[in-house]
Amino acid sequence: MAQAIEEWYKQMPVITRSYLTAAVAITIGCSLEIISPYHLYLNPKLVVKHYQFWRLITNFLYFRKMDLDFMFHMFFLARYCKLLEENTFRGRTADFFYMLLFGASVLTGIVLIGGMIPYLSASFARIIFLSNSLTFMMVYVWSKQNPFIHMSFLGLFTFTAAYLPWVLLGFSVLVGASAWVDLLGMIAGHAYYFLEDVYPRMTGRRPLKTPSLIKALFADEDVVVARPENVRFAPPPAEELHRD
């Protein structure tokens, strides 16, 4: 059993493995009171006035207390982050990292701007950890990339992957969780999907091109497609036809 888990962990792609490891380690550390969540949460005043810039990252790594909700989000993180990195972004680790960076930036910007809007500031002020939202963003992007895959929710009913974010949003509401967190993830995910997939098809321009600085951080391996020997994909030249 332990060997199977170790093998499963080692087979994870680098971004998924790093994110999952950091999230579990920090959440366990907080549960054991080794780390204080007060040193992790997003606080714009502490970031700007006291230069505590790590909060811009650590608020995406803490998943609150270790309960059933934590297990659900670890499952979503391990599954959909891995699926995106291995399939949609196969051989494009830098692009996948840039997607997460874009999502984290959008989520942070929404919370900061929302905190300045009257009548909404109180709601946004309660959002101090964005880890669940970033996980939900990955679920949303995956559902857009694989809209026709058939899925089942707890064996109760089946649906296609295009409706997965809405099913999970409804489930969050039913169990009493905050819908704001999931909605923020859907907004960030749709922003990425539109700018990366829809807008380029409409205009021929790609605004989310991964910067060369980020590409330099990752040595992506070329994706090689095996081609059987002696298999033609085009008619042979005319001189070969008359050679015999």
Contacts in CASP RR format, 6 or more apart in sequence:
PFRMAT RR
TARGET T0000
AUTHOR 0000-0000-0000
METHOD contacts of the structure
MODEL  1
MAQAIEEWYKQMPVITRSYLTAAVAITIGCSLEIISPYHLYLNPKLVVKH
YQFWRLITNFLYFRKMDLDFMFHMFFLARYCKLLEENTFRGRTADFFYML
LFGASVLTGIVLIGGMIPYLSASFARIIFLSNSLTFMMVYVWSKQNPFIH
MSFLGLFTFTAAYLPWVLLGFSVLVGASAWVDLLGMIAGHAYYFLEDVYP
RMTGRRPLKTPSLIKALFADEDVVVARPENVRFAPPPAEELHRD
9 17 0 8 1.000
12 20 0 8 1.000
12 78 0 8 1.000
12 82 0 8 1.000
13 82 0 8 1.000
13 85 0 8 1.000
13 86 0 8 1.000
13 93 0 8 1.000
14 93 0 8 1.000
15 81 0 8 1.000
15 85 0 8 1.000
15 93 0 8 1.000
15 96 0 8 1.000
15 97 0 8 1.000
15 100 0 8 1.000
16 77 0 8 1.000
16 78 0 8 1.000
16 81 0 8 1.000
16 82 0 8 1.000
16 85 0 8 1.000
19 61 0 8 1.000
19 77 0 8 1.000
19 81 0 8 1.000
19 100 0 8 1.000
20 74 0 8 1.000
20 77 0 8 1.000
20 78 0 8 1.000
20 81 0 8 1.000
22 61 0 8 1.000
23 61 0 8 1.000
23 62 0 8 1.000
23 63 0 8 1.000
23 74 0 8 1.000
23 77 0 8 1.000
23 131 0 8 1.000
24 74 0 8 1.000
26 35 0 8 1.000
26 40 0 8 1.000
26 58 0 8 1.000
26 61 0 8 1.000
26 62 0 8 1.000
27 61 0 8 1.000
27 62 0 8 1.000
27 63 0 8 1.000
27 64 0 8 1.000
27 66 0 8 1.000
27 70 0 8 1.000
28 66 0 8 1.000
29 35 0 8 1.000
30 36 0 8 1.000
30 37 0 8 1.000
30 40 0 8 1.000
30 62 0 8 1.000
31 65 0 8 1.000
31 66 0 8 1.000
37 62 0 8 1.000
39 58 0 8 1.000
40 55 0 8 1.000
40 58 0 8 1.000
40 59 0 8 1.000
40 61 0 8 1.000
40 62 0 8 1.000
40 129 0 8 1.000
41 55 0 8 1.000
41 58 0 8 1.000
41 59 0 8 1.000
41 62 0 8 1.000
41 128 0 8 1.000
41 129 0 8 1.000
42 55 0 8 1.000
42 56 0 8 1.000
42 59 0 8 1.000
42 108 0 8 1.000
42 111 0 8 1.000
42 127 0 8 1.000
42 128 0 8 1.000
42 129 0 8 1.000
42 130 0 8 1.000
43 52 0 8 1.000
43 55 0 8 1.000
43 128 0 8 1.000
44 112 0 8 1.000
46 52 0 8 1.000
46 55 0 8 1.000
47 53 0 8 1.000
47 55 0 8 1.000
47 56 0 8 1.000
56 104 0 8 1.000
56 108 0 8 1.000
59 128 0 8 1.000
59 129 0 8 1.000
59 130 0 8 1.000
59 131 0 8 1.000
60 104 0 8 1.000
60 129 0 8 1.000
60 130 0 8 1.000
60 131 0 8 1.000
60 134 0 8 1.000
61 131 0 8 1.000
62 129 0 8 1.000
62 131 0 8 1.000
63 69 0 8 1.000
63 70 0 8 1.000
63 73 0 8 1.000
63 74 0 8 1.000
63 129 0 8 1.000
63 131 0 8 1.000
63 132 0 8 1.000
64 70 0 8 1.000
64 129 0 8 1.000
69 175 0 8 1.000
69 177 0 8 1.000
73 131 0 8 1.000
73 132 0 8 1.000
73 135 0 8 1.000
76 135 0 8 1.000
76 136 0 8 1.000
76 138 0 8 1.000
76 139 0 8 1.000
77 135 0 8 1.000
77 138 0 8 1.000
80 135 0 8 1.000
80 138 0 8 1.000
80 139 0 8 1.000
80 142 0 8 1.000
81 135 0 8 1.000
81 138 0 8 1.000
83 142 0 8 1.000
84 96 0 8 1.000
84 99 0 8 1.000
84 138 0 8 1.000
84 141 0 8 1.000
84 142 0 8 1.000
84 145 0 8 1.000
85 93 0 8 1.000
85 96 0 8 1.000
88 141 0 8 1.000
88 142 0 8 1.000
88 145 0 8 1.000
89 95 0 8 1.000
89 96 0 8 1.000
89 99 0 8 1.000
90 223 0 8 1.000
91 220 0 8 1.000
91 221 0 8 1.000
91 222 0 8 1.000
91 223 0 8 1.000
92 220 0 8 1.000
93 218 0 8 1.000
93 220 0 8 1.000
94 210 0 8 1.000
94 214 0 8 1.000
94 215 0 8 1.000
94 217 0 8 1.000
94 218 0 8 1.000
94 220 0 8 1.000
95 210 0 8 1.000
97 214 0 8 1.000
97 217 0 8 1.000
97 218 0 8 1.000
98 208 0 8 1.000
98 210 0 8 1.000
98 211 0 8 1.000
98 214 0 8 1.000
99 141 0 8 1.000
99 192 0 8 1.000
99 196 0 8 1.000
100 134 0 8 1.000
100 138 0 8 1.000
101 214 0 8 1.000
102 188 0 8 1.000
102 191 0 8 1.000
102 192 0 8 1.000
102 208 0 8 1.000
103 134 0 8 1.000
103 137 0 8 1.000
103 188 0 8 1.000
103 189 0 8 1.000
103 191 0 8 1.000
103 192 0 8 1.000
104 130 0 8 1.000
104 134 0 8 1.000
106 187 0 8 1.000
106 188 0 8 1.000
106 189 0 8 1.000
106 191 0 8 1.000
106 192 0 8 1.000
107 130 0 8 1.000
107 133 0 8 1.000
107 134 0 8 1.000
107 137 0 8 1.000
107 184 0 8 1.000
107 185 0 8 1.000
107 188 0 8 1.000
108 130 0 8 1.000
110 124 0 8 1.000
110 184 0 8 1.000
110 187 0 8 1.000
110 188 0 8 1.000
111 124 0 8 1.000
111 127 0 8 1.000
111 130 0 8 1.000
111 184 0 8 1.000
114 120 0 8 1.000
114 121 0 8 1.000
114 124 0 8 1.000
115 121 0 8 1.000
115 124 0 8 1.000
115 125 0 8 1.000
117 124 0 8 1.000
123 180 0 8 1.000
126 178 0 8 1.000
127 133 0 8 1.000
127 180 0 8 1.000
127 181 0 8 1.000
127 184 0 8 1.000
130 181 0 8 1.000
130 184 0 8 1.000
132 181 0 8 1.000
132 182 0 8 1.000
133 181 0 8 1.000
133 182 0 8 1.000
133 184 0 8 1.000
133 185 0 8 1.000
133 188 0 8 1.000
134 185 0 8 1.000
134 188 0 8 1.000
136 165 0 8 1.000
136 168 0 8 1.000
136 181 0 8 1.000
136 182 0 8 1.000
136 184 0 8 1.000
136 185 0 8 1.000
136 186 0 8 1.000
137 185 0 8 1.000
137 186 0 8 1.000
137 188 0 8 1.000
137 189 0 8 1.000
137 192 0 8 1.000
139 164 0 8 1.000
139 165 0 8 1.000
139 168 0 8 1.000
140 165 0 8 1.000
140 185 0 8 1.000
140 186 0 8 1.000
140 188 0 8 1.000
140 189 0 8 1.000
140 190 0 8 1.000
140 193 0 8 1.000
141 189 0 8 1.000
141 192 0 8 1.000
141 193 0 8 1.000
142 161 0 8 1.000
142 164 0 8 1.000
143 161 0 8 1.000
143 162 0 8 1.000
143 163 0 8 1.000
143 164 0 8 1.000
143 165 0 8 1.000
144 162 0 8 1.000
144 189 0 8 1.000
144 190 0 8 1.000
144 193 0 8 1.000
144 197 0 8 1.000
146 161 0 8 1.000
147 160 0 8 1.000
147 161 0 8 1.000
147 162 0 8 1.000
148 160 0 8 1.000
148 161 0 8 1.000
148 162 0 8 1.000
149 160 0 8 1.000
149 161 0 8 1.000
150 158 0 8 1.000
150 159 0 8 1.000
150 160 0 8 1.000
150 161 0 8 1.000
151 158 0 8 1.000
151 159 0 8 1.000
151 160 0 8 1.000
151 161 0 8 1.000
151 164 0 8 1.000
152 158 0 8 1.000
152 159 0 8 1.000
153 159 0 8 1.000
153 167 0 8 1.000
153 171 0 8 1.000
159 167 0 8 1.000
165 182 0 8 1.000
165 186 0 8 1.000
168 182 0 8 1.000
169 179 0 8 1.000
169 182 0 8 1.000
169 183 0 8 1.000
169 186 0 8 1.000
170 179 0 8 1.000
172 178 0 8 1.000
172 179 0 8 1.000
172 181 0 8 1.000
172 182 0 8 1.000
173 179 0 8 1.000
192 208 0 8 1.000
195 207 0 8 1.000
195 208 0 8 1.000
196 206 0 8 1.000
196 208 0 8 1.000
199 205 0 8 1.000
199 206 0 8 1.000
199 207 0 8 1.000
200 206 0 8 1.000
END
